């Protein structure tokens, strides 16, 4: 599953919290510093994918007439272009491999910045980071459902896409994360 820019701070916080709670990592500068570094790496990765998708979309738009003429499935073509350009943009399309790579980059950065100390194997720390990312993604749809259910209980009708809806959604989203110990 794809990571959105909006969810990155929450994923970064979960990485920091899970490392802290693991009992095998000592944080030298606290949770915030660890979350900050994780957020930078996650943001960089998501921005690369956004740039890749923008380029693939641009290619599809530039060739729209030919696509219509050849009766090609535009979504399939978009994915094929994205797959072809992915190495150029430094994007791994397989999510399992991608999150493993991101986990390794986060671990390397935390170690290089002297933000964590540990006495176990690097692979164990990488797995904690990987599990934090993938478990957040798995829990996210459940959280979104809970937030939308709460919004539906309000007397006032909130319309998705409005500022009012977005503010309420973000507030309830953070409350749900806190309730689940993820924030």
C-alpha positions as CSV (number, residue, x, y, z in Angstrom):
1,X,0.0,0.0,0.0
2,X,1.1,3.5,-0.8
3,X,2.3,6.1,1.7
4,X,0.7,9.5,1.5
5,X,2.5,12.7,2.4
6,X,-0.2,13.4,5.0
7,X,0.6,10.1,6.9
8,X,4.4,10.5,7.0
9,X,4.6,12.4,10.3
10,X,2.5,9.7,11.9
11,X,4.5,6.9,10.5
12,X,7.7,8.6,11.6
13,X,6.3,9.0,15.1
14,X,5.4,5.3,15.1
15,X,8.9,4.4,14.1
16,X,10.4,6.4,17.0
17,X,7.9,5.1,19.5
18,X,8.4,1.4,18.4
19,X,12.2,1.8,18.6
20,X,11.8,3.3,22.1
21,X,9.4,0.6,23.3
22,X,11.6,-2.2,21.8
23,X,13.9,-2.1,24.8
24,X,16.9,-2.8,22.6
25,X,17.5,0.8,21.5
26,X,18.8,3.7,23.5
27,X,17.9,7.1,22.0
28,X,20.6,9.7,22.6
29,X,18.6,12.8,21.6
30,X,15.0,11.7,22.2
31,X,12.0,10.6,20.2
32,X,11.6,13.8,18.3
33,X,15.0,13.7,16.7
34,X,14.5,10.1,15.6
35,X,11.0,10.9,14.2
36,X,12.5,13.9,12.4
37,X,15.1,11.8,10.6
38,X,12.6,9.1,9.7
39,X,10.2,11.8,8.4
40,X,12.9,13.2,6.1
41,X,13.7,9.8,4.5
42,X,10.0,8.9,4.1
43,X,9.2,12.3,2.6
44,X,12.1,12.1,0.2
45,X,10.9,8.6,-1.0
46,X,7.2,9.7,-1.4
47,X,8.2,12.8,-3.3
48,X,10.3,10.7,-5.7
49,X,7.3,8.6,-6.4
50,X,5.1,11.6,-6.9
51,X,7.6,13.0,-9.4
52,X,7.7,9.6,-11.2
53,X,3.9,9.5,-11.4
54,X,3.8,13.1,-12.7
55,X,6.3,12.2,-15.4
56,X,4.3,9.1,-16.4
57,X,1.1,11.1,-16.4
58,X,2.7,13.7,-18.6
59,X,3.8,11.1,-21.1
60,X,0.3,9.7,-21.2
61,X,-1.2,13.1,-21.7
62,X,1.3,14.0,-24.5
63,X,0.3,10.8,-26.3
64,X,-3.4,10.9,-25.6
65,X,-4.5,10.8,-29.2
66,X,-2.4,7.8,-30.0
67,X,-3.6,6.0,-26.8
68,X,-7.3,6.7,-27.9
69,X,-6.6,5.6,-31.4
70,X,-4.9,2.3,-30.4
71,X,-7.6,1.6,-27.8
72,X,-5.0,1.0,-25.1
73,X,-5.9,0.7,-21.4
74,X,-4.6,4.0,-20.1
75,X,-4.1,2.7,-16.5
76,X,-2.1,-0.2,-17.7
77,X,0.0,2.0,-20.0
78,X,0.5,4.4,-17.1
79,X,1.8,1.6,-14.9
80,X,4.1,0.3,-17.7
81,X,5.6,3.8,-18.1
82,X,6.0,4.1,-14.4
83,X,7.7,0.7,-14.2
84,X,10.1,1.7,-17.0
85,X,11.0,5.1,-15.4
86,X,11.2,3.9,-11.8
87,X,15.0,3.2,-11.8
88,X,15.7,6.6,-13.2
89,X,13.7,8.2,-10.3
90,X,15.2,5.8,-7.7
91,X,11.8,4.3,-6.8
92,X,11.3,0.7,-5.9
93,X,7.7,-0.3,-7.0
94,X,7.4,-3.5,-5.0
95,X,6.2,-2.2,-1.6
96,X,7.8,-5.0,0.5
97,X,11.2,-4.3,-1.0
98,X,10.6,-0.5,-0.9
99,X,9.7,-0.5,2.8
100,X,12.7,-2.7,3.5
101,X,14.9,-0.2,1.7
102,X,13.4,2.7,3.5
103,X,13.9,0.9,6.8
104,X,17.6,0.4,6.1
105,X,18.0,4.1,5.1
106,X,16.3,5.2,8.3
107,X,18.6,2.9,10.4
108,X,21.7,4.1,8.6
109,X,20.7,7.8,9.1
110,X,19.9,7.3,12.8
111,X,23.2,5.5,13.3
112,X,25.2,8.1,11.3
113,X,23.6,11.0,13.2
114,X,24.3,9.2,16.5
115,X,20.7,9.2,17.5
116,X,20.5,5.6,18.6
117,X,22.7,3.1,20.3
118,X,22.0,-0.7,20.3
119,X,23.7,-3.9,21.2
120,X,21.8,-6.2,18.9
121,X,22.1,-6.9,15.2
122,X,21.3,-4.1,12.7
123,X,18.8,-6.5,11.1
124,X,16.8,-6.6,14.3
125,X,16.6,-2.8,14.4
126,X,15.7,-2.6,10.7
127,X,12.9,-5.1,11.3
128,X,11.5,-3.0,14.1
129,X,11.5,0.0,11.7
130,X,10.0,-2.1,8.9
131,X,7.3,-3.5,11.2
132,X,6.4,0.0,12.4
133,X,6.0,1.2,8.8
134,X,4.0,-1.8,7.6
135,X,1.8,-2.0,10.7
136,X,0.9,1.7,10.5
137,X,-0.1,1.2,6.9
138,X,-2.2,-1.8,7.8
139,X,-3.9,0.0,10.7
140,X,-4.4,3.2,8.7
141,X,-7.5,2.0,6.8
142,X,-9.0,0.9,10.1
143,X,-8.3,4.3,11.6
144,X,-9.8,6.1,8.6
145,X,-13.0,4.0,9.0
146,X,-13.2,4.9,12.7
147,X,-12.7,8.6,11.9
148,X,-15.4,8.6,9.2
149,X,-17.8,6.7,11.5
150,X,-17.3,9.4,14.1
151,X,-17.8,12.2,11.6
152,X,-21.1,10.6,10.5
153,X,-22.4,10.7,14.1
154,X,-22.2,14.6,14.2
155,X,-25.5,16.4,13.7
156,X,-23.9,18.9,11.4
157,X,-23.1,17.4,7.9
158,X,-19.4,17.8,7.0
159,X,-18.5,17.7,3.3
160,X,-15.3,15.9,2.3
161,X,-12.8,18.3,0.7
162,X,-13.9,21.4,2.6
163,X,-11.6,23.1,5.0
164,X,-14.1,22.4,7.9
165,X,-14.1,18.7,7.1
166,X,-10.3,18.5,6.8
167,X,-9.8,20.2,10.1
168,X,-12.2,17.9,11.9
169,X,-10.8,14.9,10.1
170,X,-7.3,15.7,11.2
171,X,-8.3,16.3,14.8
172,X,-10.2,13.0,15.0
173,X,-7.4,11.2,13.2
174,X,-4.9,12.4,15.7
175,X,-7.2,11.4,18.6
176,X,-7.6,7.9,17.1
177,X,-3.8,7.6,16.7
178,X,-3.3,8.7,20.4
179,X,-6.0,6.3,21.5
180,X,-4.1,3.5,19.8
181,X,-0.7,4.5,21.2
182,X,0.6,5.5,17.7
183,X,1.1,9.2,18.3
